[in-house]
Amino acid sequence: MAIAGFGEIAEQLRRSTVLIHAGGRGSGSGVIWSSDGTIVTNAHVVRGSNTRVQLWDGREFDATVTTRDPRRDLAALRISATSLPAACPADSSQLRPGELAIAIGNPLGFVGALTTGVIHAIGPLRALGSQTWVQASVRLAPGNSGGPLADARGHVIGINTMVAGRLALAIPSNAVLDFLAGGSRSAWLGVTVHPARLPRANGYAFGLVLLEVEPGSQRRKLR
């Protein structure tokens, strides 16, 4: 089904998406959240202090990480620029399965790559705890992390974070707004994990690969 003005919607979303260079850790994506220089991305994209942001028009800026929360895998950056094309966040609580989803990012060096799909579900995944995810059937690759997942109007419904099986997982826009407002943190385990398929005799199982243990996290007994 054709969407009126889709080209314009996609172009505006591209202009609100940035390329983030995080030292020697490779690159990721981010979303211009306010016209005065606030950018949102994943915490795992900006683990160091040497961060640069490249805008859609080619301009580059040194960025300061103002807030970073590995527990929610979110980070806020600040660049010295004004009149930026800020994205418009949507109310993620209003999402329903079957709605169109648009992802923009910079996967594998392709700047401003677009992919589309549909919302599969909104809620937690058993293997990933109680955190709510926007789950969409869009194709993501390394470099998409931190970029926007948007609805048919181009409004941001989530921040793309990881892939679980064939689904893209995004942090809901309402959780991002709570993060930027300094809202309460949810329960956490103190580790960074990534979903992985584990081969079994009758197919595969869903497991987690431990990537990082957060400093100061407490030991907890898992059952």
Buried (B, 14 or more C-beta within 10 A) or exposed (E): EEEEEBEEBBBBBBBBBBBBBBEEBEBBBBBBBBEBBBBBBBBBBBBEEEBBBBBBEEEEBEBEBEBBEBBBBBBBBBBEBEEBBBBBBBEBEEBEEEBBBBBBBBBEEEBBBBBBBEBBBBEEBEEBEEBBBBBBBBBBBBBBBBBBBBBBBBBBBBBBBBBBEEBBBBBBBBBBBBBBEEEEEEEBBBBBBBBBEEEEEEEEEBEBEEEEEEEEEEEEEEE
